[in-house]
Amino acid sequence: MTAGEIAAIITALGLGAIIKDISTWAYRAVTGREGKRRDDSQKAWDAFDRESKHRRIITSHAARLEIMLIRAPCVDEKDIPPWPSAGGTGEIRTKE
């Protein structure tokens, strides 16, 4: 059997895609690239979780402070500045 006949059989059976996938998987397993990519992804998700938790804590604290100001008899509610927008553009959202 010649190399051309073997290539024709592999093509006819659709084994080319399977062989390519197996060789790609083997290469990533040997080089450790897949593990590094997974570790980088996990680090990014961990940083996102820390930032989200931090933001929730700050927002909760700010809301409690606003309630304390509203309940304080010496502060007029009109003097409390509005909350900033969540878009991060620096624009101030007005109370409606």
BARO-831519 format. One record per residue: x, y, z of N, C-alpha, C, O, CB in turn. Coordinates in Angstrom, 1 decimal. Glycine has a CB too. Layout:
N
LOKOL    n.xx    n.yy    n.zz   ca.xx   ca.yy   ca.zz    c.xx    c.yy    c.zz    o.xx    o.yy    o.zz   cb.xx   cb.yy   cb.zz
LOKOL       X       Y       Z       X       Y       Z       X       Y       Z       X       Y       Z       X       Y       Z
...
This chain:
96
LOKOL    n.xx    n.yy    n.zz   ca.xx   ca.yy   ca.zz    c.xx    c.yy    c.zz    o.xx    o.yy    o.zz   cb.xx   cb.yy   cb.zz
LOKOL     0.8    -1.2     0.0     0.0     0.0     0.0     0.9     1.2     0.0     1.8     1.4     0.8    -1.0     0.0     1.2
LOKOL     0.6     2.1    -0.9     1.4     3.3    -1.0     0.9     4.5    -0.1    -0.2     4.4     0.4     1.5     3.8    -2.5
LOKOL     1.7     5.5     0.0     1.3     6.6     0.9     0.1     7.3     0.3    -0.7     7.8     1.1     2.5     7.6     1.0
LOKOL     0.0     7.4    -1.0    -1.2     8.0    -1.6    -2.5     7.2    -1.3    -3.5     7.8    -1.0    -1.0     8.1    -3.1
LOKOL    -2.4     5.9    -1.3    -3.6     5.1    -1.0    -4.0     5.2     0.5    -5.1     5.3     0.8    -3.3     3.6    -1.3
LOKOL    -3.0     5.3     1.4    -3.2     5.5     2.8    -3.9     6.9     3.0    -4.9     7.0     3.8    -1.9     5.4     3.6
LOKOL    -3.4     7.9     2.3    -4.0     9.2     2.5    -5.4     9.2     1.9    -6.3     9.9     2.5    -3.1    10.2     1.7
LOKOL    -5.7     8.5     0.9    -7.0     8.4     0.3    -8.0     7.7     1.3    -9.1     8.2     1.4    -7.0     7.7    -1.0
LOKOL    -7.5     6.7     1.9    -8.4     6.0     2.9    -8.7     6.9     4.1    -9.8     6.9     4.6    -7.7     4.6     3.4
LOKOL    -7.6     7.6     4.6    -7.8     8.5     5.7    -8.8     9.6     5.4    -9.7     9.9     6.2    -6.5     9.1     6.2
LOKOL    -8.7    10.1     4.2    -9.6    11.2     3.8   -11.0    10.6     3.6   -12.0    11.3     4.0    -9.1    11.8     2.4
LOKOL   -11.2     9.5     3.0   -12.5     8.9     2.8   -13.2     8.6     4.1   -14.4     8.7     4.2   -12.4     7.6     1.9
LOKOL   -12.5     8.1     5.1   -13.1     7.8     6.4   -13.3     9.0     7.3   -13.9     8.9     8.3   -12.2     6.7     7.0
LOKOL   -12.7    10.1     6.9   -12.8    11.3     7.7   -11.9    11.3     8.9   -12.2    12.0     9.9   -14.3    11.5     8.2
LOKOL   -10.9    10.5     8.9   -10.0    10.4    10.0    -9.0    11.6    10.1    -8.3    11.7    11.1    -9.2     9.1     9.9
LOKOL    -9.0    12.4     9.1    -8.0    13.5     9.1    -8.4    14.5    10.2    -7.5    15.0    10.9    -8.1    14.3     7.8
LOKOL    -9.6    14.8    10.4   -10.0    15.7    11.5    -9.7    15.1    12.9    -9.3    15.8    13.8   -11.5    16.1    11.4
LOKOL   -10.0    13.8    13.0    -9.7    13.2    14.3    -8.2    13.1    14.6    -7.8    13.4    15.7   -10.3    11.7    14.3
LOKOL    -7.4    12.8    13.6    -6.0    12.8    13.8    -5.5    14.2    14.1    -4.6    14.4    15.0    -5.3    12.3    12.5
LOKOL    -6.0    15.2    13.5    -5.6    16.6    13.8    -6.0    17.0    15.2    -5.2    17.5    16.0    -6.3    17.6    12.8
LOKOL    -7.2    16.6    15.7    -7.6    16.9    17.1    -6.8    16.2    18.1    -6.4    16.7    19.1    -9.1    16.5    17.3
LOKOL    -6.5    14.9    17.8    -5.6    14.1    18.7    -4.2    14.7    18.8    -3.6    14.8    19.9    -5.6    12.7    18.3
LOKOL    -3.7    15.1    17.7    -2.3    15.7    17.7    -2.3    17.0    18.4    -1.3    17.4    19.1    -1.8    15.8    16.2
LOKOL    -3.3    17.8    18.2    -3.4    19.1    18.9    -3.5    18.9    20.4    -2.8    19.6    21.2    -4.6    19.9    18.4
LOKOL    -4.4    17.9    20.9    -4.5    17.6    22.3    -3.2    17.1    22.8    -2.8    17.5    23.9    -5.6    16.6    22.5
LOKOL    -2.5    16.3    22.1    -1.2    15.7    22.6    -0.2    16.8    22.7     0.6    16.8    23.7    -0.7    14.6    21.6
LOKOL    -0.1    17.7    21.7     0.8    18.8    21.8     0.6    19.7    23.0     1.5    20.1    23.7     0.7    19.7    20.5
LOKOL    -0.7    20.0    23.3    -1.0    20.9    24.4    -0.7    20.2    25.7    -0.2    20.8    26.7    -2.5    21.3    24.4
LOKOL    -0.9    18.8    25.8    -0.6    18.1    27.0     0.9    18.0    27.3     1.3    18.1    28.4    -1.2    16.7    26.9
LOKOL     1.7    17.9    26.2     3.1    17.8    26.4     3.7    19.1    26.8     4.6    19.2    27.6     3.8    17.3    25.1
LOKOL     3.3    20.2    26.1     3.8    21.5    26.4     3.3    22.2    27.7     3.9    23.1    28.2     3.6    22.4    25.2
LOKOL     2.1    21.7    28.2     1.5    22.3    29.4     0.8    23.6    29.1     0.4    24.3    30.0     2.6    22.6    30.4
LOKOL     0.6    23.9    27.8    -0.1    25.1    27.4    -1.5    25.2    27.9    -2.0    26.3    28.4     0.0    25.3    25.9
LOKOL    -2.2    24.1    27.9    -3.6    24.1    28.3    -3.7    24.4    29.8    -4.6    25.1    30.2    -4.2    22.7    28.0
LOKOL    -2.9    23.8    30.6    -2.9    24.1    32.0    -2.6    25.5    32.4    -3.2    26.1    33.2    -1.9    23.2    32.7
LOKOL    -1.6    26.1    31.6    -1.3    27.5    31.9    -2.5    28.4    31.5    -2.8    29.4    32.2    -0.1    27.9    31.1
LOKOL    -3.1    28.1    30.4    -4.3    28.8    30.0    -5.4    28.7    31.0    -6.1    29.7    31.3    -4.8    28.4    28.6
LOKOL    -5.6    27.5    31.5    -6.7    27.3    32.5    -6.3    28.1    33.8    -7.2    28.7    34.4    -6.8    25.8    32.8
LOKOL    -5.0    28.1    34.2    -4.6    28.8    35.4    -4.8    30.3    35.2    -5.3    31.0    36.1    -3.2    28.5    35.7
LOKOL    -4.5    30.8    34.0    -4.7    32.3    33.8    -6.1    32.6    33.8    -6.5    33.7    34.4    -4.1    32.6    32.4
LOKOL    -7.0    31.8    33.3    -8.4    32.0    33.3    -8.9    32.0    34.7    -9.8    32.9    35.1    -9.2    31.0    32.4
LOKOL    -8.5    31.1    35.5    -8.9    31.0    36.9    -8.5    32.2    37.7    -9.3    32.7    38.5    -8.4    29.7    37.6
LOKOL    -7.3    32.7    37.4    -6.8    33.9    38.1    -7.6    35.1    37.8    -8.0    35.9    38.6    -5.3    34.2    37.8
LOKOL    -8.0    35.2    36.5    -8.9    36.3    36.1   -10.3    36.3    36.7   -10.8    37.3    37.2    -9.0    36.3    34.5
LOKOL   -10.8    35.1    36.8   -12.1    34.9    37.5   -12.0    35.2    39.0   -12.9    35.8    39.6   -12.7    33.5    37.3
LOKOL   -10.9    34.8    39.6   -10.7    35.1    41.0   -10.6    36.6    41.3   -11.2    37.1    42.2    -9.5    34.4    41.6
LOKOL    -9.9    37.3    40.4    -9.8    38.8    40.5   -11.1    39.4    40.3   -11.5    40.4    41.0    -8.8    39.3    39.5
LOKOL   -11.9    38.9    39.4   -13.3    39.5    39.1   -14.2    39.3    40.4   -14.9    40.2    40.7   -13.9    38.8    37.9
LOKOL   -14.1    38.1    41.0   -14.9    37.8    42.2   -14.5    38.7    43.3   -15.3    39.3    44.0   -14.7    36.4    42.6
LOKOL   -13.2    39.0    43.5   -12.7    39.9    44.6   -13.2    41.3    44.3   -13.7    41.9    45.3   -11.2    39.9    44.7
LOKOL   -13.1    41.7    43.1   -13.6    43.1    42.8   -15.1    43.2    43.0   -15.6    44.2    43.5   -13.2    43.4    41.3
LOKOL   -15.9    42.2    42.6   -17.3    42.2    42.7   -17.7    42.3    44.2   -18.6    43.1    44.6   -17.9    41.0    42.1
LOKOL   -17.0    41.5    45.0   -17.3    41.5    46.5   -17.0    42.8    47.1   -17.7    43.4    47.9   -16.5    40.4    47.2
LOKOL   -15.8    43.4    46.7   -15.4    44.7    47.2   -16.5    45.8    46.8   -16.8    46.6    47.6   -14.0    45.1    46.6
LOKOL   -16.9    45.7    45.6   -17.9    46.7    45.1   -19.2    46.6    45.9   -19.9    47.6    46.2   -18.1    46.5    43.6
LOKOL   -19.7    45.3    46.1   -20.9    45.1    46.9   -20.8    45.7    48.3   -21.7    46.3    48.8   -21.3    43.6    46.9
LOKOL   -19.6    45.4    48.9   -19.4    45.9    50.3   -19.5    47.5    50.3   -20.1    48.1    51.2   -18.1    45.5    50.8
LOKOL   -18.8    48.1    49.4   -18.8    49.6    49.3   -20.2    50.1    49.0   -20.6    51.1    49.7   -17.8    50.1    48.3
LOKOL   -20.9    49.5    48.1   -22.3    50.0    47.8   -23.2    49.8    49.0   -24.0    50.7    49.3   -22.8    49.2    46.6
LOKOL   -23.1    48.7    49.7   -23.9    48.5    50.9   -23.6    49.5    51.9   -24.5    50.1    52.6   -23.7    47.1    51.4
LOKOL   -22.4    49.8    52.2   -22.0    50.8    53.2   -22.5    52.2    52.8   -23.0    52.9    53.6   -20.4    50.8    53.3
LOKOL   -22.3    52.5    51.5   -22.8    53.8    51.1   -24.3    54.0    51.2   -24.8    55.0    51.6   -22.4    54.1    49.6
LOKOL   -25.1    52.9    51.0   -26.5    52.9    51.1   -26.9    53.1    52.6   -27.8    53.8    52.9   -27.1    51.6    50.6
LOKOL   -26.2    52.4    53.5   -26.4    52.6    54.9   -26.2    54.0    55.4   -26.9    54.6    56.2   -25.6    51.6    55.8
LOKOL   -25.1    54.6    54.9   -24.8    56.0    55.2   -25.8    57.0    54.7   -26.2    57.9    55.4   -23.4    56.4    54.6
LOKOL   -26.3    56.7    53.5   -27.4    57.5    53.0   -28.7    57.4    53.8   -29.3    58.5    54.1   -27.7    57.2    51.5
LOKOL   -29.0    56.3    54.3   -30.2    56.1    55.2   -30.0    56.8    56.5   -30.9    57.5    57.0   -30.4    54.6    55.4
LOKOL   -28.7    56.8    57.0   -28.5    57.5    58.2   -28.6    59.0    58.0   -29.1    59.7    58.9   -27.0    57.2    58.8
LOKOL   -28.1    59.5    56.9   -28.3    60.9    56.6   -29.7    61.3    56.5   -30.1    62.4    57.0   -27.5    61.3    55.3
LOKOL   -30.5    60.5    55.8   -31.9    60.8    55.6   -32.7    60.9    56.9   -33.5    61.7    57.2   -32.6    59.8    54.7
LOKOL   -32.3    59.9    57.8   -33.0    59.9    59.1   -32.5    60.9    60.1   -33.1    61.2    61.1   -32.8    58.5    59.8
LOKOL   -31.3    61.5    59.9   -30.7    62.5    60.8   -31.6    63.8    60.7   -31.9    64.3    59.6   -29.3    62.8    60.4
LOKOL   -32.0    64.3    61.9   -32.9    65.5    61.9   -32.1    66.7    61.5   -32.8    67.7    61.1   -33.4    65.7    63.3
LOKOL   -30.8    66.7    61.5   -30.1    68.0    61.2   -29.7    68.1    59.7   -29.2    69.1    59.3   -28.8    68.0    62.0
LOKOL   -30.0    67.1    58.9   -29.7    67.1    57.5   -30.9    67.1    56.6   -31.8    66.3    56.8   -28.8    65.8    57.1
LOKOL   -31.0    68.1    55.7   -32.1    68.1    54.8   -31.8    67.1    53.6   -30.7    67.1    53.1   -32.3    69.6    54.3
LOKOL   -32.8    66.4    53.3   -32.7    65.4    52.2   -32.2    66.0    50.9   -31.5    65.3    50.1   -34.0    64.6    52.0
LOKOL   -32.6    67.2    50.7   -32.2    67.9    49.4   -30.7    68.2    49.4   -30.1    68.3    48.3   -33.0    69.2    49.2
LOKOL   -30.0    68.2    50.5   -28.6    68.5    50.6   -27.7    67.3    50.4   -26.5    67.4    50.2   -28.3    69.1    51.9
LOKOL   -28.3    66.1    50.3   -27.6    64.9    50.1   -27.3    64.8    48.6   -28.2    64.8    47.8   -28.3    63.6    50.6
LOKOL   -26.0    64.6    48.2   -25.7    64.6    46.8   -26.2    63.3    46.2   -26.3    62.3    46.9   -24.1    64.7    46.6
LOKOL   -26.5    63.3    44.9   -27.0    62.1    44.2   -25.9    61.1    44.0   -24.7    61.3    44.1   -27.6    62.5    42.8
LOKOL   -26.4    59.8    43.8   -25.5    58.7    43.6   -24.9    58.9    42.2   -25.5    59.3    41.3   -26.2    57.3    43.7
LOKOL   -23.6    58.5    42.1   -23.0    58.6    40.7   -23.6    57.5    39.8   -24.1    56.5    40.3   -21.4    58.4    40.8
LOKOL   -23.4    57.6    38.5   -23.9    56.6    37.6   -23.1    55.4    37.7   -21.9    55.5    38.1   -24.0    57.2    36.2
LOKOL   -23.6    54.3    37.3   -22.9    53.0    37.4   -22.0    52.8    36.1   -21.2    51.9    36.1   -23.9    51.8    37.5
LOKOL   -22.2    53.7    35.1   -21.4    53.5    33.9   -20.0    53.9    34.0   -19.2    53.5    33.2   -22.0    54.4    32.9
LOKOL   -19.6    54.6    35.1   -18.2    54.9    35.3   -17.7    56.0    34.4   -16.5    56.1    34.2   -17.3    53.7    35.0
LOKOL   -18.6    56.8    33.8   -18.2    57.9    32.9   -17.9    59.2    33.7   -17.4    60.1    33.2   -19.2    58.1    31.9
LOKOL   -18.2    59.1    35.0   -18.0    60.3    35.8   -19.2    61.2    35.9   -19.2    62.2    36.6   -16.8    61.1    35.3
LOKOL   -20.2    60.9    35.1   -21.4    61.7    35.1   -22.2    61.5    36.4   -22.2    60.4    36.9   -22.3    61.5    33.9
LOKOL   -22.9    62.5    36.8   -23.7    62.4    38.0   -25.1    62.2    37.6   -25.7    63.0    36.8   -23.5    63.6    39.0
LOKOL   -25.7    61.2    38.2   -27.2    61.0    37.9   -28.0    61.8    38.9   -27.7    61.8    40.1   -27.5    59.4    38.1
LOKOL   -29.0    62.4    38.5   -29.8    63.2    39.3   -31.0    62.4    39.8   -31.5    61.5    39.1   -30.3    64.5    38.6
LOKOL   -31.5    62.7    41.0   -32.6    62.0    41.6   -33.9    62.5    40.9   -34.0    63.7    40.6   -32.8    62.2    43.1
LOKOL   -34.8    61.6    40.5   -36.0    62.0    39.8   -37.2    61.8    40.7   -38.3    62.1    40.3   -36.2    61.2    38.5
